[in-house]
Amino acid sequence: VDCPVPEGAFYCFPSCATLLSGERGFRSDAELCTWLLDTAGVALVPGRAFGMPGHLRLSFAYADEQIRDGLARMKDVIENLAA
C-alpha cells in the first residue's frame, strides 16, 4: 500500500492497486474495504466513490492512538495475505 502525504486535508488516499490482483482475490477497492472492515474492524471508503479507483479513503480526524491502532490492525491482516 502506497500513500502520498496529503496537503491540508484530514484524509488521504493510499493506493491499494497491488492488493487488487487475482492472486489476492480482491476485485475492487470496495471489496477490499469490506474485507478490511470484516477482518480488521477498520472502516474505510473505496476511493472510486471519489473518482480514485484502486485507492482507499482513510480519514485521520481521530485521536492518534485510534489511528495507530487501526493502521496496525490493517497491517497485520494485509501481511497475513502474503503468509
C-alpha positions, 0 to 999 in steps of 0.5 A: 500500500502506497500513500502520498502525504496529503496537503491540508486535508484530514484524509488521504488516499493510499493506493491499494492497486497491488492488493487488487490482483487475482492472486489476492482475490480482491476485485475492487477497492470496495471489496477490499474495504469490506474485507478490511472492515470484516477482518480488521474492524477498520472502516474505510471508503473505496476511493472510486466513490471519489473518482480514485479507483484502486485507492482507499479513503482513510480519514485521520480526524481521530485521536492518534492512538485510534489511528495507530491502532487501526493502521496496525490492525490493517497491517497485520491482516494485509501481511497475513495475505502474503503468509 
